[in-house]
Amino acid sequence: MNTDERWAEEDLGYMRQALALAGEGAAAGEVPVGAIVVQDGEVISAAHNRTLADVDPSAHAEMLAVRAAAIAFGNHRLNEATLYVTLEPCSMCVGMLAEARIARIVFGAYDDKSGACGSAVDLAEHAALNHVMEVNGGLLAGECGEVLRDFFAERRD
C-alpha cells in the first residue's frame, strides 16, 4: 500500500501545490521549500523560501506564508488554518506557528538535523508551549525529499 493513501485527497492536492512552490524556490536558487496556508478549503497564502532574495534568515516559506495569511485575515491568530509545508518546520518556525495559533501542520519530508516536529526535537508537543497544534508528517515525503536532495546534489557538483 502507498503510505500516502492514508491522507485525504485534499491534503495531497495542497501538498502538491506546496511542492510546485518549492520548485519555484529552487529555480530562484533558494533552498526548495514551499508552504501554503489553507482555511475552509481556500488557499489564503503561499510562499517559498526567500532567505537569499530578502537577505533575511527568517524568510522561511512557513514564516512568509503565515505572515501573508495573518495580513489577509487582519488577525495574527490563525486558529482554524492549516499550514502545508514540504519540509518539517525548524524551531524558529514552530515557535511562530504556536504564536499564530495555527490549528494544524502538515509537512512532507522529515528533517533529522533541524526538524522541530519530532525529528531533531519536538517543540510542537512541548509542554511549555501554550498552544497545541495537530502535526501530521510524511505527506509525499519521498517527492519532497527528492526535490531537496536534487537541489543540494546540483550545488555540490
C-alpha positions as CSV (number, residue, x, y, z in Angstrom):
1,M,0.0,0.0,0.0
2,N,1.2,3.5,-0.8
3,T,1.7,5.3,2.5
4,D,0.2,8.4,1.0
5,E,-3.2,6.6,0.7
6,R,-3.9,7.4,4.4
7,W,-4.1,11.1,3.5
8,A,-7.2,12.9,2.4
9,E,-7.2,13.8,-1.3
10,E,-7.4,17.5,-0.4
11,D,-4.2,17.1,1.7
12,L,-2.4,15.6,-1.3
13,G,-3.6,18.4,-3.6
14,Y,-2.4,21.1,-1.2
15,M,1.0,19.5,-0.7
16,R,1.4,19.2,-4.5
17,Q,0.8,23.0,-4.6
18,A,3.5,23.5,-1.9
19,L,5.8,21.2,-4.0
20,A,5.3,23.5,-7.0
21,L,6.3,26.5,-4.9
22,A,9.4,24.6,-3.7
23,G,10.3,24.2,-7.4
24,E,9.9,27.9,-7.9
25,G,12.3,28.5,-5.0
26,A,14.8,26.1,-6.4
27,A,14.7,27.9,-9.8
28,A,15.4,31.1,-7.9
29,G,18.4,29.5,-6.2
30,E,16.7,29.2,-2.8
31,V,16.5,26.0,-0.7
32,P,13.4,24.4,-2.2
33,V,10.8,24.6,0.5
34,G,7.2,25.6,-0.3
35,A,4.3,26.4,2.0
36,I,0.7,27.3,1.8
37,V,-1.9,28.3,4.4
38,V,-5.4,26.9,3.9
39,Q,-8.6,27.6,5.8
40,D,-12.1,26.4,4.9
41,G,-10.9,24.8,1.7
42,E,-9.4,28.0,0.4
43,V,-5.7,28.8,-0.1
44,I,-5.1,32.0,1.8
45,S,-1.4,32.5,1.1
46,A,1.6,30.7,-0.5
47,A,5.3,31.2,-0.4
48,H,8.7,29.6,-1.0
49,N,11.9,30.2,0.9
50,R,13.4,33.7,0.2
51,T,16.3,33.9,2.6
52,L,18.8,34.8,-0.1
53,A,16.5,37.1,-2.1
54,D,15.3,39.0,1.0
55,V,18.7,38.8,2.8
56,D,16.7,37.6,5.8
57,P,17.4,34.4,7.8
58,S,13.8,34.3,8.9
59,A,12.4,34.3,5.4
60,H,11.5,30.6,5.5
61,A,8.5,29.5,3.4
62,E,6.4,28.9,6.5
63,M,7.2,32.3,8.0
64,L,6.3,34.1,4.8
65,A,3.1,32.2,4.2
66,V,1.8,32.7,7.8
67,R,2.7,36.4,7.7
68,A,0.7,36.8,4.5
69,A,-2.2,34.8,5.9
70,A,-2.3,37.0,9.0
71,I,-2.4,40.1,6.9
72,A,-5.1,38.7,4.7
73,F,-7.2,37.9,7.7
74,G,-6.3,41.1,9.6
75,N,-5.5,39.0,12.6
76,H,-2.3,37.5,14.0
77,R,-4.2,34.4,15.2
78,L,-4.9,31.7,12.6
79,N,-6.9,29.3,14.9
80,E,-8.6,27.4,12.1
81,A,-5.9,27.3,9.5
82,T,-3.7,24.5,8.3
83,L,-0.1,25.0,7.1
84,Y,1.2,22.7,4.4
85,V,4.9,22.7,4.0
86,T,7.3,20.5,2.1
87,L,9.9,20.2,4.9
88,E,9.4,19.6,8.6
89,P,9.5,23.1,10.3
90,C,12.5,24.2,12.2
91,S,12.4,25.5,15.8
92,M,12.1,29.1,14.7
93,C,9.1,28.3,12.5
94,V,7.4,26.1,15.1
95,G,7.6,28.9,17.7
96,M,6.0,31.3,15.2
97,L,3.3,28.7,14.4
98,A,2.5,28.4,18.1
99,E,2.3,32.2,18.4
100,A,-0.1,32.3,15.4
101,R,-2.2,29.6,17.0
102,I,-2.1,27.6,13.7
103,A,-4.5,24.6,14.1
104,R,-2.7,22.0,12.0
105,I,0.7,21.5,10.4
106,V,1.1,19.0,7.5
107,F,4.6,18.5,6.3
108,G,6.3,16.4,3.7
109,A,10.0,15.4,4.3
110,Y,11.4,14.8,7.8
111,D,14.4,16.9,8.8
112,D,16.7,14.8,11.1
113,K,19.1,17.8,11.5
114,S,16.8,20.6,12.4
115,G,13.2,19.4,12.3
116,A,11.2,20.6,15.3
117,C,8.1,18.5,15.0
118,G,9.6,15.2,16.2
119,S,12.8,14.6,14.2
120,A,15.6,16.5,15.9
121,V,13.4,17.9,18.6
122,D,9.7,18.1,19.3
123,L,8.8,21.7,20.1
124,A,5.3,21.3,18.6
125,E,4.4,18.9,21.5
126,H,6.5,20.7,24.2
127,A,4.7,21.2,27.4
128,A,5.9,24.8,27.8
129,L,4.0,26.0,24.7
130,N,0.6,27.5,25.4
131,H,-0.8,26.2,22.2
132,V,-1.3,22.6,21.0
133,M,-1.1,22.0,17.2
134,E,-2.1,18.9,15.3
135,V,1.0,17.7,13.5
136,N,0.9,15.3,10.5
137,G,4.2,14.5,8.9
138,G,5.4,12.4,5.9
139,L,2.9,13.5,3.2
140,L,4.6,13.0,-0.1
141,A,7.8,12.7,1.8
142,G,9.6,10.9,-1.0
143,E,8.8,13.6,-3.5
144,C,9.5,16.4,-1.1
145,G,12.8,14.9,-0.1
146,E,13.8,14.3,-3.7
147,V,13.4,18.0,-4.5
148,L,15.8,18.8,-1.7
149,R,18.3,16.1,-2.5
150,D,18.4,17.1,-6.1
151,F,18.9,20.7,-5.2
152,F,21.9,20.0,-2.9
153,A,23.4,17.4,-5.3
154,E,23.4,20.0,-8.0
155,R,25.0,22.6,-5.7
156,R,27.8,20.1,-4.8
157,D,28.5,19.3,-8.5
